[in-house]
Amino acid sequence: MSRLDSFIRRMTSQKILLEYLVDKVNLVEGPVLELGLGNGRTYDHLREIYPDKEIFVFDFAMNCHPSCAPDADHMILGDIRDTLAFCAPRVRAQASFAHIDIGSADPTNDLAIVNWLAPLIDERMAVGGFVLTALELDLPNFELLEKPEGIHPGRYHIYRKFAEA
């Protein structure tokens, strides 16, 4: 499969899953967390499908198109390992949804990411909240949910928090 075909399949899966979760996420109080702004396309889509939720974006830098840029109150710049750990006073509530798009093509780097990310996600998520990520996370207080038909196995994971740590 070409890299273009792989990218199209990944983006199609991402859009299907983001929209699949909207009604479920809207039943849970709390903001949305977007980990990894990139070029801002997913953040822009999140603004459309969650018009009544605050969306906080975490990334090392802001390199997106100006029309996809969060305002200064909702863009949290820096190493996500640090900013996610200490964002509670700014975010003010546990999250109803977290979309995580910070993996890499390097399995060793991804293993390091999931090691520090899982406990931070557990702290930041509300009971009943959802996590959508391509990374396989070890989240003891979460259940792994089935994906809608047509999403390739292993491409994305949906987790739902069922209990506090």
HELIX and SHEET records of a PDB file:
HELIX    1   1 ARG A    3  VAL A   25  1                                  23    
HELIX    2   2 ARG A   41  ILE A   49  1                                   9    
HELIX    3   3 PRO A   66  CYS A   68  5                                   3    
HELIX    4   4 ILE A   80  THR A   83  1                                   4    
HELIX    5   5 ALA A   88  VAL A   91  1                                   4    
HELIX    6   6 PRO A  107  ARG A  124  1                                  18    
SHEET    1   A 7 MET A  75  LEU A  77  0                                        
SHEET    2   A 7 ILE A  55  ASP A  59  1                                        
SHEET    3   A 7 VAL A  32  LEU A  35  1                                        
SHEET    4   A 7 ALA A  95  ILE A 100  1                                        
SHEET    5   A 7 MET A 125  THR A 133  1                                        
SHEET    6   A 7 HIS A 157  LYS A 161 -1                                        
SHEET    7   A 7 PHE A 142  LEU A 145 -1                                        
END                                                                             
